[in-house]
Amino acid sequence: MIGLVIPAHSSAIPIEPSTLPLVAILGPTASGKSALAVALAERLGGEVIACDSTQVYCGFDIGTAKPSAGERRDIAHHMIDLVPPTEVFSAGEYRKRALEVLADLRQRHRLPIFAVGTGLYFRALMEGLADAPTRSDRLRARLSVTGAKRGAAHLHKILRRLDPAAAKRISPNDRQKLVRAVEVCLLAGQPVSELHQAGRRALQGYAALKIGLNPPRQALYERIERRVRLMLDHGWNEEVAALIAEGAPKAAKPFEFIGYRELLAQSETGQPLSHTVGAIAQATRRYAKRQLTWFRRESGVQWFAGFGDAPEVLSAALNYLEVLLTQSQSGAGQTGLRDDAV
């Protein structure tokens, strides 16, 4: 049996009779979040809600690891394939749409099970977002032109002057986020990091039961390597070519995602595929480390030292959740779950 890793600050989360439970599975890419979410949904009367900034884009399927029809096993999935690649999707838009999904599941007495890959989106849902200034197309266009001419590093330098705290969080290479952060600073007349600390409205009426997946580091890296090669075997390169042929702009946000940017560059430069595979795997490993760093700052997470598709992890997660869900059902029959959910 894989051991249960429980941080010192972690404890069972009391569920008030007036609140509903939601399950959140946190973990790095390739850790088996989707598989565990589906297995839990089958056993607990739930539906899966993706919490991933890449899976919202239509057509970008293989490289974002969207679960196939077979992997979904007739379990309803939400927050996938929401917008075309030309649209900009934000944490605020995610929260708005996720609240609509939660209202629907509440009405149908289904347990929400979030598969969380993008920590910012989950935090936006749970803690709320500050009221940011309305976007200025003119200012944004001007900043975009500046970034295109002088590079993202120049935008990062501007942001360091306006908001050093935000500059530490945003990669010097992420031009889109840099443009938005500088735009907000200029429109609000204050650092965006200060703005985000005010005016938040946390999610009401729910108790989050958080499960964390922390498989052995070397095993995770080996799985990442295998998954990159499997994605290519399943037509990832062809998917990129088809998206370009169908008119998806090369400057669209999804082409900045890990793997898509490398494959796009390969198609333009003709570099060896073996070099591209290595670059994608390395970038994915770095991303997994950043995800774990983010999720470890979450409070109340029950950590499991294994992959989500391992039977022993599923068994341990069920044991943990069933205690809390049974407790919530005994509260006042107001959990919103099916009577046979546990």
C-alpha positions as CSV (number, residue, x, y, z in Angstrom):
1,M,0.0,0.0,0.0
2,I,1.3,3.4,-0.9
3,G,1.8,5.6,2.1
4,L,-0.4,8.6,2.9
5,V,1.7,11.7,3.3
6,I,0.0,14.1,5.7
7,P,1.5,17.5,6.2
8,A,1.7,18.7,9.8
9,H,-0.9,21.4,9.2
10,S,-3.4,19.1,7.5
11,S,-6.4,17.9,9.4
12,A,-9.9,16.6,8.6
13,I,-12.1,19.3,7.2
14,P,-15.3,19.7,9.1
15,I,-18.3,20.1,6.8
16,E,-21.1,22.3,8.1
17,P,-24.6,21.0,7.4
18,S,-25.3,24.1,5.3
19,T,-22.4,23.6,3.0
20,L,-21.8,21.2,0.1
21,P,-18.6,19.3,-0.5
22,L,-16.5,19.6,-3.6
23,V,-13.4,17.4,-4.2
24,A,-10.3,18.9,-5.7
25,I,-7.5,16.7,-7.0
26,L,-4.2,18.6,-7.2
27,G,-1.0,17.4,-8.7
28,P,1.6,17.9,-11.4
29,T,1.1,17.0,-15.0
30,A,1.2,13.3,-15.8
31,S,0.4,12.4,-12.1
32,G,-2.9,10.7,-13.0
33,K,-5.4,13.4,-11.8
34,S,-7.9,12.8,-14.6
35,A,-7.9,9.0,-14.0
36,L,-8.4,9.4,-10.3
37,A,-11.2,12.0,-10.9
38,V,-13.1,9.6,-13.2
39,A,-12.7,6.7,-10.8
40,L,-14.0,8.8,-7.8
41,A,-16.8,10.2,-9.9
42,E,-17.9,6.6,-10.7
43,R,-18.0,5.6,-7.1
44,L,-19.3,8.8,-5.5
45,G,-21.9,10.0,-7.9
46,G,-19.8,12.8,-9.3
47,E,-18.9,14.7,-12.4
48,V,-15.5,15.9,-13.4
49,I,-14.6,19.6,-13.8
50,A,-11.3,20.3,-15.5
51,C,-9.3,23.1,-14.0
52,D,-6.7,23.6,-16.7
53,S,-5.8,26.7,-18.6
54,T,-4.9,24.7,-21.7
55,Q,-7.9,22.4,-22.0
56,V,-10.3,25.2,-22.5
57,Y,-9.1,25.7,-26.1
58,C,-10.9,23.8,-28.9
59,G,-8.7,21.8,-31.3
60,F,-5.7,21.6,-28.9
61,D,-6.3,18.1,-27.7
62,I,-3.3,15.8,-27.7
63,G,-0.7,18.0,-26.2
64,T,-3.1,19.3,-23.5
65,A,-3.9,15.7,-22.5
66,K,-7.6,16.0,-22.8
67,P,-9.2,12.7,-21.7
68,S,-10.5,10.7,-24.6
69,A,-14.0,9.4,-24.8
70,G,-12.7,6.0,-23.5
71,E,-10.9,7.6,-20.6
72,R,-14.0,9.5,-19.6
73,R,-15.9,6.2,-19.2
74,D,-19.3,7.9,-19.7
75,I,-18.6,10.4,-16.8
76,A,-19.6,13.9,-17.7
77,H,-16.7,16.3,-18.0
78,H,-17.0,20.1,-17.8
79,M,-14.8,23.2,-18.6
80,I,-13.2,21.5,-21.7
81,D,-13.3,22.9,-25.3
82,L,-14.8,26.3,-24.4
83,V,-13.2,28.8,-26.8
84,P,-11.4,28.9,-30.1
85,P,-7.7,29.5,-30.1
86,T,-8.1,33.1,-31.1
87,E,-9.8,34.1,-27.9
88,V,-8.0,35.0,-24.7
89,F,-9.3,33.0,-21.7
90,S,-8.7,34.3,-18.2
91,A,-8.9,33.1,-14.6
92,G,-11.9,35.4,-14.2
93,E,-13.7,33.8,-17.1
94,Y,-12.9,30.4,-15.7
95,R,-14.5,31.3,-12.3
96,K,-17.6,32.7,-14.0
97,R,-18.2,29.5,-16.0
98,A,-17.2,27.2,-13.2
99,L,-19.8,28.8,-10.9
100,E,-22.4,28.0,-13.5
101,V,-21.3,24.4,-13.6
102,L,-21.5,24.2,-9.8
103,A,-25.0,25.6,-9.8
104,D,-26.0,22.9,-12.3
105,L,-24.5,20.1,-10.4
106,R,-26.1,21.3,-7.2
107,Q,-29.5,21.2,-8.8
108,R,-28.9,17.7,-10.1
109,H,-27.4,16.4,-6.8
110,R,-24.0,15.5,-8.3
111,L,-20.6,15.8,-6.5
112,P,-18.2,18.2,-8.2
113,I,-14.7,16.7,-8.7
114,F,-12.1,19.1,-9.9
115,A,-9.0,17.9,-11.7
116,V,-6.7,20.8,-11.0
117,G,-3.6,21.4,-13.1
118,T,-3.7,25.2,-13.1
119,G,-3.5,26.4,-9.5
120,L,-4.3,30.0,-10.4
121,Y,-7.7,29.0,-11.8
122,F,-8.5,27.0,-8.7
123,R,-7.5,29.8,-6.4
124,A,-9.6,32.2,-8.5
125,L,-12.6,30.0,-8.0
126,M,-12.1,29.4,-4.3
127,E,-10.9,32.8,-3.2
128,G,-12.4,35.1,-5.8
129,L,-10.7,37.8,-7.9
130,A,-10.3,41.5,-7.4
131,D,-12.2,43.9,-9.6
132,A,-9.6,44.7,-12.3
133,P,-10.0,47.7,-14.6
134,T,-11.8,47.2,-17.8
135,R,-9.3,46.3,-20.6
136,S,-8.2,49.1,-22.9
137,D,-7.8,47.7,-26.4
138,R,-5.8,50.8,-27.4
139,L,-3.3,50.5,-24.5
140,R,-3.1,46.7,-24.9
141,A,-2.4,47.1,-28.7
142,R,0.4,49.6,-27.9
143,L,2.0,47.3,-25.4
144,S,1.7,44.3,-27.7
145,V,3.5,46.3,-30.4
146,T,6.2,47.3,-28.0
147,G,6.6,43.7,-26.9
148,A,6.8,42.5,-30.5
149,K,9.4,45.1,-31.4
150,R,11.6,45.1,-28.3
151,G,10.8,41.6,-26.9
152,A,9.1,40.3,-23.8
153,A,12.2,41.1,-21.7
154,H,11.5,44.8,-22.2
155,L,7.9,44.4,-20.9
156,H,9.3,42.5,-17.9
157,K,11.6,45.4,-17.2
158,I,8.7,47.8,-17.3
159,L,6.7,45.5,-14.9
160,R,9.6,45.3,-12.5
161,R,9.5,49.1,-12.2
162,L,5.7,49.2,-11.8
163,D,5.2,46.1,-9.7
164,P,8.3,44.2,-8.5
165,A,6.1,41.5,-6.8
166,A,4.2,40.7,-9.9
167,A,7.4,40.7,-12.0
168,K,8.7,37.9,-9.7
169,R,5.7,35.7,-10.4
170,I,5.5,36.2,-14.2
171,S,8.0,34.6,-16.5
172,P,10.0,37.1,-18.6
173,N,9.0,35.1,-21.6
174,D,5.2,35.2,-21.1
175,R,4.4,38.2,-23.3
176,Q,0.6,37.9,-22.9
177,K,0.7,37.9,-19.1
178,L,3.2,40.7,-19.1
179,V,1.0,42.9,-21.4
180,R,-2.0,42.3,-19.1
181,A,-0.1,43.0,-15.9
182,V,1.5,46.3,-17.2
183,E,-1.9,47.3,-18.6
184,V,-3.6,46.8,-15.3
185,C,-0.9,48.7,-13.4
186,L,-1.2,51.7,-15.8
187,L,-5.0,51.7,-15.8
188,A,-5.4,51.2,-12.0
189,G,-2.6,53.5,-11.1
190,Q,-1.3,50.9,-8.6
191,P,0.6,47.6,-8.6
192,V,-1.5,44.7,-9.8
193,S,-0.3,42.7,-6.9
194,E,-1.9,45.2,-4.5
195,L,-5.1,45.3,-6.5
196,H,-5.4,41.5,-6.3
197,Q,-5.4,41.7,-2.5
198,A,-8.5,43.8,-2.3
199,G,-12.2,43.1,-3.2
200,R,-12.1,39.3,-3.3
201,R,-15.3,37.3,-2.8
202,A,-14.6,33.8,-1.8
203,L,-16.7,30.9,-2.9
204,Q,-19.6,30.4,-0.5
205,G,-21.5,27.3,0.5
206,Y,-18.8,24.7,-0.3
207,A,-16.2,22.8,1.7
208,A,-13.2,21.9,-0.5
209,L,-11.8,18.4,0.2
210,K,-8.4,18.5,-1.4
211,I,-6.4,15.5,-2.5
212,G,-2.8,15.9,-3.6
213,L,-0.8,13.5,-5.8
214,N,2.9,13.5,-5.2
215,P,4.4,10.5,-7.0
216,P,8.1,9.7,-6.7
217,R,10.0,12.3,-8.7
218,Q,12.0,10.0,-10.9
219,A,9.0,7.9,-11.7
220,L,7.1,11.0,-12.7
221,Y,9.9,12.2,-15.0
222,E,10.0,8.8,-16.7
223,R,6.2,8.9,-17.2
224,I,6.5,12.4,-18.7
225,E,9.1,11.1,-21.2
226,R,6.9,8.2,-22.2
227,R,3.8,10.4,-22.5
228,V,5.5,12.9,-24.8
229,R,6.5,10.0,-27.1
230,L,3.0,8.5,-26.9
231,M,1.4,11.8,-27.8
232,L,3.6,12.0,-30.9
233,D,2.7,8.5,-31.8
234,H,-0.9,9.5,-31.6
235,G,-0.6,12.3,-34.0
236,W,0.5,15.4,-32.1
237,N,2.6,16.7,-35.0
238,E,-0.3,16.1,-37.4
239,E,-2.6,18.0,-35.0
240,V,-0.4,21.0,-35.1
241,A,-0.2,20.9,-38.9
242,A,-4.0,20.6,-39.1
243,L,-4.6,23.6,-36.8
244,I,-2.3,25.8,-39.0
245,A,-4.0,24.5,-42.1
246,E,-7.4,25.4,-40.6
247,G,-6.3,29.0,-40.0
248,A,-5.3,29.0,-36.4
249,P,-2.8,32.0,-36.1
250,K,0.7,31.0,-35.1
251,A,0.6,33.9,-32.6
252,A,-2.5,32.4,-30.8
253,K,-2.0,31.8,-27.1
254,P,-2.3,28.0,-27.3
255,F,0.8,27.8,-29.5
256,E,2.7,29.1,-26.5
257,F,1.8,26.0,-24.5
258,I,4.6,23.4,-23.8
259,G,5.0,21.1,-26.7
260,Y,3.0,23.2,-29.2
261,R,5.6,25.9,-29.3
262,E,8.4,23.3,-29.8
263,L,6.5,21.4,-32.5
264,L,5.6,24.7,-34.3
265,A,9.3,25.7,-34.2
266,Q,10.3,22.3,-35.5
267,S,7.9,22.6,-38.5
268,E,9.5,26.0,-39.3
269,T,13.2,25.1,-38.8
270,G,13.3,21.4,-39.7
271,Q,15.3,20.5,-36.5
272,P,15.5,16.8,-35.7
273,L,12.5,15.3,-33.9
274,S,14.7,13.7,-31.3
275,H,15.8,17.2,-30.2
276,T,12.2,18.4,-30.0
277,V,11.2,15.4,-27.9
278,G,13.9,16.2,-25.4
279,A,13.0,19.9,-25.3
280,I,9.4,19.1,-24.7
281,A,10.1,16.6,-21.9
282,Q,12.5,19.0,-20.2
283,A,10.0,21.9,-20.3
284,T,7.3,19.6,-19.0
285,R,9.5,18.4,-16.1
286,R,10.2,22.0,-15.1
287,Y,6.4,22.8,-15.3
288,A,5.7,19.8,-13.0
289,K,8.1,21.2,-10.5
290,R,6.4,24.6,-10.6
291,Q,3.0,23.0,-10.1
292,L,4.2,21.1,-7.1
293,T,5.7,24.3,-5.6
294,W,2.3,26.1,-6.1
295,F,0.2,23.2,-4.7
296,R,2.3,22.8,-1.6
297,R,1.3,26.3,-0.6
298,E,-2.4,25.1,-0.5
299,S,-3.7,24.5,3.0
300,G,-5.7,21.4,4.0
301,V,-4.3,19.1,1.3
302,Q,-4.2,15.4,2.0
303,W,-1.2,14.1,0.0
304,F,-0.7,10.7,-1.5
305,A,2.7,9.5,-2.5
306,G,1.7,7.8,-5.8
307,F,0.0,8.2,-9.2
308,G,-3.8,8.7,-9.4
309,D,-4.3,5.6,-11.6
310,A,-2.8,3.3,-9.0
311,P,-5.4,1.1,-7.3
312,E,-3.9,1.6,-3.9
313,V,-4.1,5.4,-4.3
314,L,-7.8,5.2,-5.3
315,S,-8.5,3.0,-2.3
316,A,-6.8,5.3,0.1
317,A,-8.5,8.4,-1.4
318,L,-11.9,6.7,-1.2
319,N,-11.3,5.8,2.5
320,Y,-10.3,9.4,3.2
321,L,-13.3,11.0,1.3
322,E,-16.0,8.6,2.5
323,V,-15.4,9.5,6.1
324,L,-15.9,13.2,5.3
325,L,-18.8,12.7,2.9
326,T,-20.6,10.4,5.3
327,Q,-20.2,13.0,8.0
328,S,-21.6,15.7,5.7
329,Q,-24.6,13.6,4.8
330,S,-25.4,13.1,8.4
331,G,-25.5,16.9,8.9
332,A,-28.9,17.7,7.5
333,G,-29.3,15.9,4.3
334,Q,-28.2,19.1,2.5
335,T,-25.1,18.0,0.8
336,G,-26.5,17.8,-2.7
337,L,-25.2,14.3,-3.2
338,R,-27.1,11.2,-4.3
339,D,-28.4,9.1,-1.4
340,D,-26.1,6.2,-2.6
341,A,-23.0,8.4,-3.2
342,V,-21.0,6.8,-0.3
